[in-house]
Amino acid sequence: MTSKFENKVVVVTGGTSGIGLATARAFAEAGASVFITGRRQEALDTAVKQIGGRITGVRGDMAVLADIDRLYDAVQQKHAQIDVVFANAGGGELAPLGAITEEHYQDTFDSNVKGVLFTVQKALPLLRDGGSIILTASTTSIKGTGAFSVYSATKAAVRNFARSWILDLKDRHIRVNAVSPGLTETAGLNDLFGGGEDAQGIKDYLVGQIPAGRIGQPEEIAKAVLFLASEDASYINGIELFVDGGQAQI
């Protein structure tokens, strides 16, 4: 346990499972006061217990602007400012071209683009000058993926947010970076691949395309996020950091 984020206030959206949960735990273990969001109260309560430390759970869907307002109202009840925002909430489902519905498009863009945009924008009055914003993008933003075009397009948008927002925020010296996980062992990944033996079979096949020869762990993505949020990355701004075992580089 380190104290690198002692007295820091960190917001992690989508913090009840997978990468968000692992990252929230890592921030808490490093001394931060952490606020996490989740759409289901039961999962949120469980995550708060698992993380421990100075952790606060706020139920909300980041695609709903009123829920984002409630998140920052909860922060203001305890703290005067925010040091780090990890805009991580999002998700997607498989849908090949020809089977994409308006509902699928709208849900995915609302969750992954609208939610990220307004999570960050509404944080700005509380975010301290010199603070850090990290966005969850994906290797899919630069690689073709069958039946995943809508999700991939949202992550390409998120990646450009980082490039553009560093210009909007340069006078406040707020850094904005994107972390792009590759295949990562999460419940969401198993659900995406159909669960059970079907999911395992797909993962076994995909491992053959990863130079590192294995699937990543949420804790490995968390370490990258904490690096980007820290003073160790004080001159890193606008980048996309791939944490994917080398898959996007081949």
KEMARVEX-981657 format. One record per residue (C-alpha): residue number from 1; x, y, z. Coordinates in Angstrom, 3 decimals. Layout:
<k=NUM; east=X; north=Y; up=Z>;
...
END
This chain:
<k=1; east=0.000; north=0.000; up=0.000>;
<k=2; east=1.303; north=3.426; up=-1.001>;
<k=3; east=0.158; north=6.962; up=-0.217>;
<k=4; east=0.715; north=8.402; up=-3.703>;
<k=5; east=-2.880; north=9.664; up=-3.833>;
<k=6; east=-3.214; north=10.630; up=-0.168>;
<k=7; east=-5.668; north=13.531; up=0.227>;
<k=8; east=-6.678; north=13.250; up=-3.433>;
<k=9; east=-10.301; north=12.994; up=-4.532>;
<k=10; east=-10.972; north=10.585; up=-7.375>;
<k=11; east=-14.155; north=9.850; up=-9.346>;
<k=12; east=-14.449; north=6.468; up=-11.094>;
<k=13; east=-17.569; north=5.892; up=-13.168>;
<k=14; east=-18.625; north=2.327; up=-13.819>;
<k=15; east=-16.802; north=1.259; up=-10.689>;
<k=16; east=-18.760; north=-1.821; up=-9.644>;
<k=17; east=-16.981; north=-4.478; up=-11.705>;
<k=18; east=-14.068; north=-5.245; up=-13.976>;
<k=19; east=-11.631; north=-2.459; up=-14.804>;
<k=20; east=-13.579; north=0.186; up=-12.892>;
<k=21; east=-13.677; north=-1.859; up=-9.697>;
<k=22; east=-9.984; north=-2.757; up=-9.889>;
<k=23; east=-9.037; north=0.867; up=-10.516>;
<k=24; east=-11.207; north=2.226; up=-7.708>;
<k=25; east=-9.626; north=-0.293; up=-5.323>;
<k=26; east=-6.128; north=0.714; up=-6.464>;
<k=27; east=-6.851; north=4.411; up=-5.915>;
<k=28; east=-8.304; north=3.675; up=-2.469>;
<k=29; east=-5.271; north=1.570; up=-1.527>;
<k=30; east=-3.068; north=4.489; up=-2.595>;
<k=31; east=-4.830; north=6.762; up=-0.106>;
<k=32; east=-7.438; north=8.519; up=-2.231>;
<k=33; east=-11.011; north=9.357; up=-1.343>;
<k=34; east=-12.876; north=7.569; up=-4.133>;
<k=35; east=-16.379; north=8.003; up=-5.511>;
<k=36; east=-17.713; north=5.225; up=-7.713>;
<k=37; east=-20.886; north=4.944; up=-9.746>;
<k=38; east=-22.985; north=1.994; up=-10.791>;
<k=39; east=-26.486; north=1.530; up=-12.146>;
<k=40; east=-27.548; north=-1.241; up=-9.754>;
<k=41; east=-27.662; north=-0.533; up=-6.024>;
<k=42; east=-26.882; north=-4.115; up=-4.995>;
<k=43; east=-23.744; north=-4.226; up=-7.131>;
<k=44; east=-22.756; north=-0.784; up=-5.876>;
<k=45; east=-23.106; north=-1.822; up=-2.240>;
<k=46; east=-21.038; north=-4.948; up=-2.873>;
<k=47; east=-18.291; north=-2.966; up=-4.599>;
<k=48; east=-18.102; north=-0.455; up=-1.749>;
<k=49; east=-17.578; north=-3.316; up=0.721>;
<k=50; east=-14.946; north=-4.945; up=-1.479>;
<k=51; east=-12.957; north=-1.744; up=-1.970>;
<k=52; east=-12.975; north=-0.425; up=1.584>;
<k=53; east=-11.101; north=2.681; up=2.657>;
<k=54; east=-12.509; north=6.129; up=1.903>;
<k=55; east=-15.028; north=4.954; up=-0.676>;
<k=56; east=-18.458; north=6.382; up=-1.536>;
<k=57; east=-20.929; north=4.766; up=-3.915>;
<k=58; east=-23.405; north=6.859; up=-5.912>;
<k=59; east=-26.054; north=5.014; up=-7.903>;
<k=60; east=-26.501; north=6.411; up=-11.370>;
<k=61; east=-26.466; north=5.904; up=-15.117>;
<k=62; east=-23.886; north=8.231; up=-16.673>;
<k=63; east=-25.995; north=8.475; up=-19.825>;
<k=64; east=-28.561; north=10.372; up=-17.707>;
<k=65; east=-27.474; north=13.932; up=-17.016>;
<k=66; east=-29.481; north=14.208; up=-13.800>;
<k=67; east=-27.586; north=11.205; up=-12.431>;
<k=68; east=-24.276; north=12.881; up=-13.240>;
<k=69; east=-25.469; north=15.959; up=-11.346>;
<k=70; east=-26.284; north=13.762; up=-8.334>;
<k=71; east=-22.782; north=12.302; up=-8.483>;
<k=72; east=-21.117; north=15.685; up=-8.244>;
<k=73; east=-23.586; north=16.875; up=-5.627>;
<k=74; east=-22.463; north=13.886; up=-3.526>;
<k=75; east=-18.817; north=14.838; up=-4.045>;
<k=76; east=-19.474; north=18.449; up=-3.012>;
<k=77; east=-21.061; north=17.319; up=0.231>;
<k=78; east=-17.636; north=16.005; up=1.329>;
<k=79; east=-14.983; north=17.799; up=-0.724>;
<k=80; east=-14.266; north=21.170; up=-2.290>;
<k=81; east=-12.573; north=19.809; up=-5.394>;
<k=82; east=-11.751; north=16.753; up=-7.503>;
<k=83; east=-8.217; north=15.749; up=-8.472>;
<k=84; east=-8.847; north=12.868; up=-10.891>;
<k=85; east=-11.766; north=11.798; up=-13.083>;
<k=86; east=-11.672; north=8.312; up=-14.600>;
<k=87; east=-14.551; north=8.292; up=-17.091>;
<k=88; east=-14.849; north=4.550; up=-17.447>;
<k=89; east=-18.570; north=3.710; up=-17.565>;
<k=90; east=-19.736; north=2.184; up=-20.816>;
<k=91; east=-20.279; north=-1.031; up=-22.680>;
<k=92; east=-21.476; north=-2.607; up=-25.877>;
<k=93; east=-23.104; north=-5.550; up=-27.559>;
<k=94; east=-22.387; north=-7.444; up=-30.746>;
<k=95; east=-24.452; north=-6.462; up=-33.801>;
<k=96; east=-23.237; north=-6.987; up=-37.382>;
<k=97; east=-24.016; north=-4.507; up=-40.131>;
<k=98; east=-27.464; north=-5.416; up=-41.406>;
<k=99; east=-28.735; north=-6.190; up=-37.908>;
<k=100; east=-27.975; north=-2.856; up=-36.216>;
<k=101; east=-31.080; north=-1.256; up=-34.750>;
<k=102; east=-31.673; north=2.350; up=-33.833>;
<k=103; east=-31.981; north=1.261; up=-30.208>;
<k=104; east=-28.577; north=-0.474; up=-30.320>;
<k=105; east=-26.970; north=2.605; up=-31.858>;
<k=106; east=-28.595; north=5.017; up=-29.426>;
<k=107; east=-27.885; north=2.975; up=-26.311>;
<k=108; east=-24.226; north=2.475; up=-27.213>;
<k=109; east=-23.550; north=6.104; up=-28.119>;
<k=110; east=-25.462; north=7.377; up=-25.093>;
<k=111; east=-23.452; north=5.179; up=-22.738>;
<k=112; east=-20.006; north=5.498; up=-24.310>;
<k=113; east=-19.983; north=8.986; up=-25.856>;
<k=114; east=-22.698; north=11.121; up=-24.298>;
<k=115; east=-21.948; north=9.702; up=-20.854>;
<k=116; east=-18.211; north=10.352; up=-21.121>;
<k=117; east=-18.704; north=13.843; up=-22.510>;
<k=118; east=-21.016; north=15.040; up=-19.767>;
<k=119; east=-19.213; north=13.165; up=-16.987>;
<k=120; east=-16.154; north=15.246; up=-17.819>;
<k=121; east=-17.893; north=18.507; up=-18.659>;
<k=122; east=-19.944; north=18.536; up=-15.478>;
<k=123; east=-16.805; north=17.767; up=-13.442>;
<k=124; east=-14.984; north=20.885; up=-14.653>;
<k=125; east=-16.257; north=23.330; up=-12.009>;
<k=126; east=-14.941; north=20.972; up=-9.303>;
<k=127; east=-11.843; north=19.674; up=-11.063>;
<k=128; east=-8.760; north=21.460; up=-9.791>;
<k=129; east=-6.357; north=23.211; up=-12.165>;
<k=130; east=-3.573; north=20.763; up=-12.880>;
<k=131; east=-5.904; north=17.800; up=-12.394>;
<k=132; east=-6.090; north=14.668; up=-14.507>;
<k=133; east=-8.780; north=13.105; up=-16.672>;
<k=134; east=-8.486; north=9.549; up=-17.957>;
<k=135; east=-10.919; north=8.135; up=-20.499>;
<k=136; east=-11.504; north=4.458; up=-21.216>;
<k=137; east=-11.101; north=3.897; up=-24.933>;
<k=138; east=-10.356; north=0.525; up=-26.560>;
<k=139; east=-8.101; north=-1.192; up=-29.069>;
<k=140; east=-11.247; north=-1.571; up=-31.174>;
<k=141; east=-10.998; north=2.135; up=-32.016>;
<k=142; east=-8.099; north=1.437; up=-34.403>;
<k=143; east=-8.798; north=-2.164; up=-35.454>;
<k=144; east=-11.660; north=-3.655; up=-37.421>;
<k=145; east=-13.853; north=-5.965; up=-35.346>;
<k=146; east=-16.702; north=-7.919; up=-36.867>;
<k=147; east=-20.174; north=-7.248; up=-35.434>;
<k=148; east=-18.715; north=-4.561; up=-33.172>;
<k=149; east=-18.694; north=-1.494; up=-35.407>;
<k=150; east=-20.963; north=0.711; up=-33.310>;
<k=151; east=-19.012; north=0.104; up=-30.116>;
<k=152; east=-15.745; north=0.618; up=-31.992>;
<k=153; east=-16.979; north=3.933; up=-33.394>;
<k=154; east=-17.835; north=5.161; up=-29.896>;
<k=155; east=-14.344; north=4.367; up=-28.691>;
<k=156; east=-12.822; north=6.212; up=-31.657>;
<k=157; east=-14.870; north=9.220; up=-30.537>;
<k=158; east=-13.581; north=8.865; up=-26.984>;
<k=159; east=-10.018; north=8.738; up=-28.228>;
<k=160; east=-10.535; north=12.032; up=-30.097>;
<k=161; east=-12.048; north=13.609; up=-26.994>;
<k=162; east=-8.613; north=13.296; up=-25.370>;
<k=163; east=-6.890; north=14.961; up=-28.327>;
<k=164; east=-9.370; north=17.822; up=-28.515>;
<k=165; east=-9.925; north=18.459; up=-24.820>;
<k=166; east=-6.248; north=19.033; up=-24.085>;
<k=167; east=-6.625; north=22.153; up=-26.234>;
<k=168; east=-9.803; north=23.260; up=-24.491>;
<k=169; east=-8.222; north=22.751; up=-21.059>;
<k=170; east=-4.643; north=23.843; up=-21.704>;
<k=171; east=-5.012; north=27.124; up=-19.779>;
<k=172; east=-6.022; north=25.127; up=-16.698>;
<k=173; east=-3.145; north=22.654; up=-17.150>;
<k=174; east=-5.585; north=19.736; up=-16.904>;
<k=175; east=-4.206; north=16.636; up=-18.594>;
<k=176; east=-6.495; north=14.331; up=-20.574>;
<k=177; east=-5.353; north=10.865; up=-21.619>;
<k=178; east=-7.018; north=7.710; up=-22.883>;
<k=179; east=-6.268; north=4.179; up=-21.781>;
<k=180; east=-7.094; north=1.509; up=-24.355>;
<k=181; east=-7.424; north=-1.981; up=-22.901>;
<k=182; east=-7.255; north=-5.018; up=-25.066>;
<k=183; east=-8.857; north=-8.333; up=-24.192>;
<k=184; east=-9.326; north=-8.206; up=-20.411>;
<k=185; east=-10.702; north=-10.859; up=-18.063>;
<k=186; east=-13.988; north=-9.347; up=-16.880>;
<k=187; east=-17.569; north=-10.473; up=-16.380>;
<k=188; east=-18.563; north=-8.116; up=-19.182>;
<k=189; east=-16.250; north=-9.879; up=-21.621>;
<k=190; east=-17.704; north=-13.268; up=-20.718>;
<k=191; east=-21.235; north=-11.917; up=-21.189>;
<k=192; east=-20.280; north=-10.428; up=-24.561>;
<k=193; east=-19.020; north=-13.822; up=-25.734>;
<k=194; east=-22.090; north=-15.698; up=-24.527>;
<k=195; east=-20.794; north=-17.010; up=-21.197>;
<k=196; east=-19.623; north=-20.464; up=-20.155>;
<k=197; east=-17.818; north=-22.729; up=-22.620>;
<k=198; east=-18.703; north=-20.504; up=-25.580>;
<k=199; east=-16.935; north=-17.540; up=-24.007>;
<k=200; east=-13.920; north=-19.635; up=-23.047>;
<k=201; east=-13.610; north=-20.995; up=-26.566>;
<k=202; east=-13.622; north=-17.524; up=-28.090>;
<k=203; east=-11.090; north=-16.261; up=-25.543>;
<k=204; east=-8.807; north=-19.244; up=-26.196>;
<k=205; east=-8.899; north=-18.437; up=-29.910>;
<k=206; east=-8.218; north=-14.730; up=-29.396>;
<k=207; east=-5.279; north=-15.388; up=-27.071>;
<k=208; east=-3.465; north=-16.697; up=-30.129>;
<k=209; east=-3.563; north=-13.185; up=-31.585>;
<k=210; east=-1.984; north=-11.514; up=-28.540>;
<k=211; east=1.837; north=-11.351; up=-28.542>;
<k=212; east=1.867; north=-11.582; up=-24.737>;
<k=213; east=0.087; north=-14.935; up=-25.078>;
<k=214; east=-2.622; north=-14.290; up=-22.505>;
<k=215; east=-5.622; north=-12.175; up=-21.564>;
<k=216; east=-5.019; north=-9.097; up=-19.437>;
<k=217; east=-6.259; north=-8.665; up=-15.887>;
<k=218; east=-8.277; north=-5.658; up=-14.653>;
<k=219; east=-5.537; north=-4.879; up=-12.132>;
<k=220; east=-3.073; north=-4.386; up=-14.994>;
<k=221; east=-5.324; north=-1.765; up=-16.592>;
<k=222; east=-5.723; north=-0.127; up=-13.184>;
<k=223; east=-1.961; north=0.292; up=-12.850>;
<k=224; east=-1.874; north=2.127; up=-16.180>;
<k=225; east=-4.699; north=4.424; up=-15.106>;
<k=226; east=-2.978; north=5.273; up=-11.823>;
<k=227; east=0.226; north=6.038; up=-13.703>;
<k=228; east=-1.569; north=8.434; up=-16.060>;
<k=229; east=-3.288; north=10.090; up=-13.089>;
<k=230; east=-0.073; north=10.506; up=-11.123>;
<k=231; east=2.657; north=13.129; up=-11.103>;
<k=232; east=4.885; north=10.490; up=-12.701>;
<k=233; east=2.962; north=11.268; up=-15.910>;
<k=234; east=3.032; north=15.049; up=-15.465>;
<k=235; east=4.312; north=15.647; up=-19.025>;
<k=236; east=2.055; north=13.080; up=-20.685>;
<k=237; east=-0.999; north=14.646; up=-22.285>;
<k=238; east=-3.446; north=13.576; up=-24.988>;
<k=239; east=-2.020; north=10.107; up=-25.510>;
<k=240; east=-3.666; north=6.743; up=-26.024>;
<k=241; east=-1.939; north=4.195; up=-23.828>;
<k=242; east=-2.531; north=0.672; up=-25.115>;
<k=243; east=-2.648; north=-1.983; up=-22.391>;
<k=244; east=-3.258; north=-4.992; up=-24.578>;
<k=245; east=-0.275; north=-7.323; up=-24.560>;
<k=246; east=0.852; north=-5.878; up=-27.899>;
<k=247; east=-2.223; north=-6.829; up=-29.925>;
<k=248; east=-2.811; north=-3.377; up=-31.427>;
<k=249; east=0.775; north=-3.119; up=-32.611>;
<k=250; east=0.709; north=-6.016; up=-35.065>;
END
